[in-house]
Amino acid sequence: MTLITDTLSRAADTDAPLIPSLAERWSPRGYDPTAVIDESTLTTVLEAARWAPSASNLQPARFIVARRGSEQFAVVHAALVGFNRAWADAASVLIVNIADTTMNPGQDNPWASYDLGQAVAHLSIQAQHEGLHTHQMGGFDADAIVKAFELDVNLSVVSITALGVLGDVNALSADLLERESAPRTRKPLSELLLADA
Ligand SMILES: Cc1cc2nc3c(=O)[nH]c(=O)nc-3n(C[C@H](O)[C@H](O)[C@H](O)COP(=O)(O)O)c2cc1C
């Protein structure tokens, strides 16, 4: 059976209109293992992260950018848990998302992870706008990343983003194919609004 999991069929069924890059963003697993993202597009995607807002403009987001084929890509890929490792090797780039948790010397930045998340959200929407796709992952061994890249203690490794070009989903295992084509759902907006006066 040929499954169709293109951007159009995976787009969010929203209750109110969204800009296309938001409505069409989803987290695929089926990437083209031959696709190379050109350097200017990759810079544009990272620039979106750079221009995200942050508390006191501290800009705590840090990234390890690992292009497929590099030694660093192999290290980041190896740190993923099995169910992510199974598909993420076909991504063009793996980006490790890291928060600098220091505000002032000796003082933690309580918004570091929040601001990193905003930066990654900006990156993912810019990527979508460029015709690319992203899939964020929390399933990985953070200690392995800290060790391999000799990261300082103030750097918190939060997540990894796969960035790439949609590929042939039928190359995925049956299990991954099932997840890839599962209906996309969200809680109703009313459940999110604790007060709506
Ligand atoms: C912080 C974070 C961690 C995630 N971890 C994983 C993961 O380890 N593996 C995975 O396949 N998807 C992971 N996801 C993707 C979510 O499952 C996905 O965003 C969610 O199901 C909504 O689907 P959508 O992005 O297609 O709208 C993660 C997403 C985020 C934001």
The ligand as an ORCA input file, in Angstrom:
! r2SCAN-3c Opt
* xyz 0 1
  C      10.495     18.710     23.268
  C       9.959     17.709     22.273
  C      10.390     16.396     22.349
  C       9.958     15.458     21.387
  N      10.475     14.189     21.412
  C      10.209     13.349     20.397
  C      10.912     12.120     20.273
  O      11.815     11.796     21.053
  N      10.576     11.314     19.229
  C       9.606     11.644     18.317
  O       9.379     10.868     17.374
  N       8.943     12.814     18.397
  C       9.228     13.680     19.398
  N       8.604     14.912     19.459
  C       7.612     15.269     18.439
  C       6.207     15.299     19.042
  O       5.796     13.983     19.302
  C       5.267     16.018     18.041
  O       5.652     17.357     17.923
  C       3.809     15.950     18.513
  O       3.351     14.612     18.488
  C       2.890     16.779     17.633
  O       3.002     16.379     16.297
  P       3.317     17.443     15.147
  O       4.662     18.067     15.483
  O       3.376     16.651     13.867
  O       2.237     18.455     15.173
  C       9.014     15.839     20.393
  C       8.573     17.170     20.345
  C       9.044     18.095     21.248
  C       8.581     19.537     21.141
*
